[in-house]
Amino acid sequence: MSEIEGADRVRAIRAAFAVGLPTAAYGISFGALATLGAGLDLWQTMVLSLVMFTGGSQFALVGVLASGGLSSWPSAVASAALLGSRNTVYAIRMSPVIGRGFTKRTLAAHLTIDESMAVSTAQKSIEGQRIGFWATGLIVYVGWNLTTLVGALIGDLLGDVSAFGLDAAAAAAFLGLLWPRLAALQAQAVAVAAAFVAALLTPVLMPGIPVLVAACVAVIFGVTNWLGRGRNASTTTVGMPS
């Protein structure tokens, strides 16, 4: 293994822990909300976390149940499904990184989440992308389910876990990964436009839809290559994975 390959691996593993640990810690909040707010028991909460394993969809599900009770389960399921559908797009991007093999791809499908996608695509080499994906996915999966258990057991003793800054920690980690990729004008325009659309639609649309609409903004920019021609086209690849 060359020195460059070794550096890529170390960088990917460090990024996996930097993103995975704060994200996993926020599972305490989910465990507490599921048992105290949505009325799920311990086993229901753990099965949901182990099988569904996509934090945004899990929060959407228990959030709607907490506000509307069991009678609101159709809306809860619809919100969770809409929010989780973005992982389909991630899977398309991750397919060449994961490679072939039914067992490997099946496991990868379960670990394809915001965090594993973000860390993977932030790496420069294909080996770094692969390590970033698997390391982040496994760290979040194991950590998230452990903290979900903790939250479900002692959630009533914690109160509002957002007071500890766990929600902000995960967002800060994403911003740290995104920031170096905003060197080109087109990348900056996509980030601003997508954030504006999501912020504008979040108060008026059901959970999940603003995220999908914001993703469409990025697709439009990518397909039409707005602001990416000429000099900017040559700089768009700076910091992008090979």
NORVEN-V698745 format. One record per backbone hydrogen bond with DSSP energy under -1.0 kcal/mol. CO is the residue of the C=O (numbers start at 1). NH is the residue of the N-H. Records with the same first field share a line. If there is no record, write none. Layout:
CO->NH, NH
This chain:
2->6
3->7
4->8
5->9
6->10
7->11
8->12
9->13
10->14
11->15
12->16
13->17
14->18
15->19
16->20
17->21
19->23
20->24
21->25
22->26
24->27
25->28
26->30
27->31
28->32
29->33
30->34
31->35
32->36
33->37, 38
34->40
41->45
42->46
43->47
44->48
45->49
46->50
47->51
48->52
54->58
55->59
56->60
57->61
58->62
59->63
60->64
61->65
62->66
63->67
64->68
65->69
69->72
70->73
72->76
73->77
74->78
75->79
76->80
77->81
78->82
79->83
80->84
81->85
84->87
85->88
86->90
87->91
88->92
89->93
90->94
91->95
94->98
95->99
101->105
102->106
103->107
104->108
105->109
106->110
107->111
111->113
113->117
114->118
115->119
116->120
117->121
118->122
120->123
124->242
125->129
126->130
127->131
128->132
129->133
130->134
131->135
132->136
133->137
134->138
135->139
136->140
137->141
138->142
139->143
140->144
141->145
142->146
143->147
144->148
145->149
146->150
147->151
148->152
149->153
150->154
151->155
154->157
155->158, 159
160->163
161->164
162->165
165->169
166->170
167->171
168->172
169->173
170->174
171->175
172->176
173->177
174->178
175->179
178->181
179->182
184->188
185->189
186->190
187->191
188->192
189->193
190->194
191->195
192->196
193->197
194->198
195->199
196->200
197->201
198->202
201->204, 205
206->209
208->212
209->213
210->214
211->215
212->216
213->217
214->218
215->219
216->220
217->221
218->222
219->223
220->224
221->225
225->228
229->232
230->234
232->236
235->238
237->240
